[in-house]
Every structure is written in C-alpha cells, then in structure tokens.
C-alpha cells in the first residue's frame, strides 16, 4: 500500500536556526512553501519545520525527533565534515540495521536535541 516517505516534520524552537543548521551541517536545500512555511529538501524528500503548537492535530514536542538519513559519502568523510562543523558525535561509527539491511551510522543532536543518524549501506558486490 505505501511506497515511500514523502516528508517528516520536526518541531523546533527556532525555525531559521534549524534551517541554518541543516543547510550547514547536512547540506540540505532550504525551501519555503504554503504561507511561508519552511522545509529542508534533499533527494526526493523533505523535512518540514514547525514551532511547538503550530500544528494542533499532533502532540509534537521539541526535541522528540529521531531520524536516520542515508548518505552516499563514505562515513569517514561524514565524520570529518561533522567535526569540521563543530558537531559533537554522540555515538558511532557503529553497525546498525536499516530498512534494507546492515548500515554503518554516526549519531548527533541538532540544536533542539533531535537525534540525527547519518548512515551508509555497504557497497554492493
């Protein structure tokens, strides 16, 4: 029935600070849509940003996000980039299981304490 995830939403304390972080650290494209809402676009997906209380249909909380993002970069390059950007790695590199099998991951926190996992699948033989 479901083919893929189109977007997820993170609840943040400062939308523009989050946009700046994700642009700088994860090289995502900032976009504006629907009455000035902000999002971060990458690949065929996006992360919409909202302030606490902005969306009354959910029970979102600041810092409750936990995302796994797949990269094409070698994980060593991701780690070096995070270090160069002053981002503290809270775990990894470490082996985990992704939607399609074994992945190698590093974890860090965004400015609102959302847990961000950047992972790579091993090369196909």
C-alpha positions in Angstrom: 0.0 0.0 0.0 2.7 2.5 1.0 5.6 3.1 -1.4 7.8 5.6 0.5 8.0 8.5 2.9 7.4 11.9 1.3 8.3 14.2 4.3 8.6 14.2 8.0 8.0 17.1 10.4 10.3 18.3 13.2 9.1 20.6 15.9 11.7 23.2 16.7 12.2 26.3 18.9 13.7 28.5 16.1 12.9 27.6 12.5 15.6 29.8 11.0 18.2 28.5 13.3 17.2 24.9 12.3 17.3 25.9 8.6 20.8 27.2 9.1 22.0 24.1 10.9 20.6 21.6 8.4 21.9 23.7 5.5 25.4 24.0 7.0 25.8 20.5 8.6 23.8 18.3 6.2 23.9 20.5 3.0 20.1 20.4 2.6 18.3 22.9 0.5 16.1 25.4 2.3 12.6 25.9 0.8 9.6 28.0 1.5 6.1 26.7 0.8 2.4 27.1 1.8 2.0 30.5 3.5 5.7 30.9 4.3 6.3 27.6 6.0 9.9 26.4 5.9 11.4 23.0 5.0 14.7 21.3 4.1 14.8 19.4 0.8 17.1 16.6 -0.1 16.8 13.9 -2.7 13.1 13.1 -3.2 12.2 14.0 0.4 11.9 17.0 2.7 11.8 17.8 6.4 9.1 20.3 7.3 9.7 22.5 10.3 7.1 23.7 12.8 7.1 25.6 16.0 5.5 24.0 19.1 1.8 24.4 19.0 1.8 25.3 15.3 0.1 22.1 14.3 -2.9 21.3 16.6 -3.5 17.9 15.1 -0.5 16.2 16.6 1.2 16.0 20.0 4.6 17.0 18.8 7.3 18.0 21.3 10.5 19.9 20.7 13.4 17.5 20.5 11.4 14.3 20.1 12.6 13.6 16.6 14.8 10.7 15.7 15.8 10.5 12.0 18.0 8.1 10.1 19.4 9.7 6.9 21.3 7.7 4.2 24.4 9.3 2.6 26.4 8.4 -0.4 29.5 9.8 1.2 32.0 7.4 2.9 31.2 7.5 6.7 34.8 8.7 7.4 34.1 11.8 5.2 30.8 12.4 7.2 32.7 12.2 10.5 35.3 14.6 9.3 32.7 17.0 8.0 30.8 16.9 11.3 34.0 17.5 13.2 34.9 20.4 10.9 31.4 21.9 11.5 31.8 21.6 15.3 29.1 19.0 15.7 29.6 16.5 18.6 29.1 12.9 17.6 27.2 11.1 20.4 27.7 7.6 19.0 29.5 5.9 16.2 30.6 4.9 13.8 28.6 1.8 14.8 26.9 -1.0 13.0 23.1 -0.9 12.9 20.2 -2.3 10.9 18.5 -0.1 8.4 15.3 -0.7 6.3 17.4 -2.6 3.7 20.0 -4.4 5.9 23.2 -3.6 7.8 24.3 0.1 7.9 27.2 2.0 9.5 26.0 5.0 11.4 27.0 8.1 13.3 24.6 9.9 15.7 24.5 13.6 16.7 22.0 16.1 18.0 20.5 19.1 16.2 20.0 22.4 18.0 16.7 21.2 19.6 18.2 17.8 20.7 16.5 15.8 17.9 18.6 12.7 17.3 20.1 12.6 13.8 21.6 9.4 12.5 23.6 9.5 9.2 24.2 6.1 7.8 25.8 4.4 4.8 25.0 1.0 3.3 28.0 -1.2 2.4 28.9 -1.2 -1.3 27.1 -3.8 -3.4 29.3 -6.6 -4.6 
